[in-house]
């Protein structure tokens, strides 16, 4: 039977094609992990892989960063608009410009068109990854106190990195001459090219098996079915308008709180996500380009869905995102955006807060507020440049039926930190502490996850640049339904010494040889009234050194004998009654 003449969509075949596409995207991700040079890509896994149809719509994404779920189609669309009619076999494209579909300069996109044996375009293989350095004023390129994009590194519009299978020597040389660690950056570029080749081979195998026209119809059905699944679930939500507001501590330049306001409108089977009233674009480098803003909205909505949803562009069809131009969620030139991730985390927190009014049985309290970034860069004694880019993977808020996870990365960015052994092997850094922080989880019927403490000692011989992106010192992670906020974050240089100094949550500073930087992340918010927590669970937290005896009594009303470590039930009943009476006065 000629498959191309079969207009009927077979659900089993659709499932097979969907799983094949997902497997190819995951294989691309494995290629990146096996071949990348930098710790930020190889170990922290700050990258995403995807496959797109010939129109540029995403039909599969690898198991990497949810925040980048919707960014690849934007960047590819900008590339297609520029090169429409000029895309040929042997071409490979590169871009990173956040004002032409990108999401910030360190995230470089590579797209490889895939042609069949008749030279017909059948799709695209795509990779985006955060590079250790792309130039700019500070090592690592990303800094919250950058004030314009020109300080952030090399800005790449959509360009042909390869043409007719021949590399552009000019682009490769330009990249190499404008970064601090060219061997690592160019090695990562080659790793992404290898992953794109893996995706190309996988797509061509599918084309050989099914035929390109047959696949086109199933790709369209995959997008339509994604949309249908999302709409069917939204239809179960009550119509109405839901509001929430959250804040960032500052923008890395000015000590001003930055509001993120969201109005979520449920209309039958569609959503309007309106950020009108949020902060105007800010001076510091945390502005979120519109593609990243929309992508983060997609992540937040998808994570609350009960049904199995394919990772395709169809997810975004039922959603309309309103982010006023020149706002922090849709900045205009020459806004800096190298550290825009923290705004993505906060807009997700705000959106979760609004959705908690619709889905109280699914939405957790606020987590740590996003992965913290610690960048230490400079020169070794031999004058060789280095950039250590560590991501501190956080903790979750309390959930409607469970405590928050301790020390588990924020679900918006499925990353990990650099293993201590690799860090100390590759950089003049020693990791001196990596621990959970007692009493940091927000009290609740379900406790918020504990904050992480991580401490680095700089062992170099020359002063080094220190860049920190963190948050929630002034505005701790919120609790839900009577749960209390989590503990706040802190950054301390040379803790517990005469040279101790506390630095802001977002800062560019200097580390001298032998100095230590300690970062304590926020704890997750609690869910539900802490006085409803099972006393046995409180005792278990005390025994596991997660909650102190004093906080067990003060926050949960649970009295524990310090000698026998047994619950004093009568004293607990009396204490909880007193706390409840005090609360409702």
CORGI-V739524 format. One record per helix or strand of 3 or more residues. SS is the DSSP state (~ for helix, > for strand). FROM is the first residue (numbers start at 0). LEN is the number of residues. If there is no record, write none. Layout:
((SS,FROM,LEN) (SS,FROM,LEN))
//
This chain:
((~,2,3) (~,10,25) (~,38,4) (>,46,6) (>,57,4) (~,65,3) (~,70,13) (>,91,4) (>,106,9) (>,120,10) (~,148,3) (>,158,5) (~,168,9) (~,181,29) (~,211,23) (>,239,9) (>,257,10) (>,269,5) (~,289,14) (~,312,4) (>,318,4) (~,340,15) (>,371,8) (>,384,8) (~,419,7) (>,428,9) (>,450,8) (>,463,6) (>,489,4) (>,505,6) (>,515,5) (~,529,3) (~,534,9) (~,548,8) (~,568,15))
//
